[in-house]
Amino acid sequence: MTSLIQQQVSAARSRRWGAWYVAEHKLRATRAFFWTMLVTVIGTPFLYLFAFGVGLATLLTRNEGFAELTGIGYLQFVAPALVVNAAVLVAVEEYMFGVLQGFMWNKHFEGMNASPLSGRQIVDGMFLYTGIRAVVTAGVYYAVVALFGGGVSPWAVLVIPIALLTAYAFSGIAAYSSSITEDRSQFNMVLRLVVMPLTLFSGTVFPLSQLPIFLQWIGWISPIWHGSELARQFSYGPTEPIWLSILHVVVLLAYAIVGWQLTVRIATRRLDK
Amino acid sequence: MTAPVIVARDLVKTYKQTAAVDHLSFEVAAGESFGLLGPNGAGKSTTMRMVGAVSTRTSGQLSILGLDPDAHGPEIRAQLGVVPQQDNLDNELQVRENLLVYGRYFGLPRRTVATRADELLEFAQLTDRAKAKVDELSGGMKRRLTIARALINDPRILLLDEPTTGLDPQARHILWDRLFRLKEQGTTLVLTTHYMDEAEQLCDRLVVVDKGRIMAEGSPAALIREHSSREVLEVRFGSEANAGAAAKLEGIGDRLEVLPDRILVYGSDGEAALAEVTKRGLEPVTSLVRRSSLEDVFLRLTGRSLIE
């Protein structure tokens, strides 16, 4: 049977665009909960900026220690880190639940793999979609930050691509999720013992230098610290030597690439059973 | 005869030390309806995954549509339709959307996929459920949607792994009807099952597989002719009296099979065998004369029944 459809079916097209088809699929699935997502994306920055930028900042300004320490207002200090953090949280959600859904709860990765798509394309597609979500989240967050007067320099908008890079730096979590074969709420552990401490001790809501030296290493290994510091350089900086900024980029890229390739490897092996 | 679309020679798949598929050889011709019959754990699904070009074989030769899956996975999969044992539809999407996104994976233009999706919803008798959530569908409907999805690229070979396991009789019959139509249209079907009636309904030819090996091969009718008798008499004496009664049945029919709950008497004439049983002064609690089936073939070949 050489019908019209069979003539149009193309492994070559699929080889080239496969990852995008996966992202397209995920975007379509997003439509179902578009409104809840939109409310969350817009609502979250308002909540945080009121709490930190207005509430906590008032307290800090009265004590007048913060501005002395950093040379800028608390809102300006915290805003870039909050944007980065928001993108990270959205990505981590996809790395955990999106991956496990595809492998275990719904098994639709197996369905995708039965078509011309390869394991690598499925992972790439998931990451592409994760990136889109992270950019939208960071973009909306930044808009609200600007509204509150949190961005000082015109370069502050670069916090969006930096947030994306930081989100990708957490891709190792996707590799871990790909290896999970039994659901024992491991994700609660990841969130509480990995993501949460990395957020709290990464110079997000106070400068890393405020921590005792024996705790500062958490910041040095944390993608959130590297991302936030980098974002701050463009928001109101520079506040650090250029080599350190370059180091931030290198560290984030390294995390992202290693996590990504590891995910591809584990996922491909898992599908080939 | 047309060239075979699937050729497997000495196909082996080993997990750690165990061989799930142990030197399997078979061929499937274009337009043929081919079945892999066997109990759970026989290696059917593993074989299907290798044929579906998603599982790398440990050794042996495998050619699908003239291509080696190790080198041309995407090219092979572009021409296959796969209905897995467990539905892996996307529950977050509506019924029709499941077809739309899947069609895109084959590089099909949006407009083509949309037309094709509507045709297939019609075929799967799901047109009025197009906008429903997958979770709202019954088991039979989900199966039909999975089959529709597998047909989105108008595949040359359709692979079905236990297509009707877990469905109620009515849903099975609807499904069989749809599959029979595909067969009539010339689609090559490869299916696994542990249901005898399903194999007899749908398969032109089949292999009986056990522990990763082929036990017998042929058409359902030929297998029955070769490995079983024309008719079977089933008699039950109650689990206590079964073994005792079996001793007294020696010589009736061609062959006896003593199972824990009943005795099977194989012969050309079931009614005559039953008359002989009564003549010997035995009174079975229940008796049944039926045609021999593939279940009997399997029992004969392996000493075990297909569904434990």
Interface residues (C-beta under 8 A of the other chain):
Chain A: M1 S3 L4 I5 Q6 Q8 V9 S10 A11 A12 R13 S14 R15 W17 G18 Y21 E24 H25 R28 A29 A32 N106 K107 H108 F109 E110 G111 M112 N113 A114 S115 P116 L117 S118 L271 D272 K273
Chain B: R49 G52 V54 S55 T56 G73 P74 E75 R77 A78 Q79 L80 V82 P84 Q86 N88 L89 D90 N91 E92 L93 E97 L100 V101 Y102 R104 Y105 F106 G107 L108 P109 T112 R116 R149 N153 D154 R156 G186 T187
